[in-house]
Amino acid sequence: MISLFDAIGILGVGLTLLAYLLLQAERLESRSRAYSALNLFGSVAILASLAFDFNLSAVLMEGCWAVISLYGLAKALLALRRAPPV
């Protein structure tokens, strides 16, 4: 039977891969909030699963992925705030 932490990690992998698939299929833009959010939530879910079964290299990778995704999301949100009202 699959553990809760494994399920969370699998969900995270699915979100990250979905973001990449939608980017490649040109359904999302790399600067979009949705793309950054999918990557952020995916990496955080993977990090949560790694808290149960620690792997240093994977934690470093996903931690960096989360920080970069958070940066992209913040940048997209700031651009939205600066946009002139319609």
Residue pairs with C-beta under 8 A, 6 or more apart in sequence:
2 10
3 52
5 48
5 49
5 51
5 52
5 53
6 49
8 45
8 48
8 49
9 45
9 46
9 48
9 49
9 50
10 49
11 42
11 45
12 41
12 42
12 43
12 44
12 45
12 46
12 47
12 48
12 49
13 42
13 46
14 42
15 38
15 39
15 41
15 42
15 45
16 38
16 39
16 42
16 43
16 46
16 65
17 42
18 38
18 42
19 28
19 34
19 35
19 38
19 39
19 42
22 28
22 34
22 35
22 38
23 29
23 30
23 35
28 34
28 35
28 38
29 35
31 72
31 75
31 76
31 79
32 76
33 73
33 76
33 77
33 80
35 72
36 69
36 70
36 72
36 73
36 76
37 69
37 73
39 65
39 68
39 69
39 72
40 66
40 69
40 70
40 73
42 65
43 62
43 63
43 65
43 66
43 69
44 66
46 58
46 62
47 59
47 62
47 63
47 66
50 58
50 59
50 62
